[in-house]
Amino acid sequence: MADEPAIAEPDSLEFWVTEDEEADGDTMGVFGRDREAVLRRVPLGALRKNLTETVDALQALFEQIAERGGPMPLKEVQLSFQVSASGGVQLIGSSQVQGTRGITFVFGH
């Protein structure tokens, strides 16, 4: 039997970002207000690093909150974030961010 070639992991993923993000560097990612959205490749190395750091910090925070218990225990957390063209991650803090789309993670146990 011949060895099958290893499937290479992609080094980037396509994301919709605002058109002028490239000039700005690392600004908001998915859809900025009144800007043209364009499809760009985002480097996975930077995205992986930033997502890992963000999720690790949030998991530690949520663990501390869940340990408190009480009459209203934490059962689920939903977070939305945006990805910049350079692989940056920005959490969306509230529903007051008008016209913004993001990716939602749902953490539960």
Sequence and secondary structure as in RCSB ss.txt:
>XXXX:A:sequence
MADEPAIAEPDSLEFWVTEDEEADGDTMGVFGRDREAVLRRVPLGALRKNLTETVDALQALFEQIAERGGPMPLK
EVQLSFQVSASGGVQLIGSSQVQGTRGITFVFGH
>XXXX:A:secstr
          SEEEEEEETTHHHHSS   S  TTS EEEEEEEHHHHHHHHHHHHHHHHHHHHHHHHT SSS   
EEEEEEEE TTS EEE   TTSTT   EEEEEE 
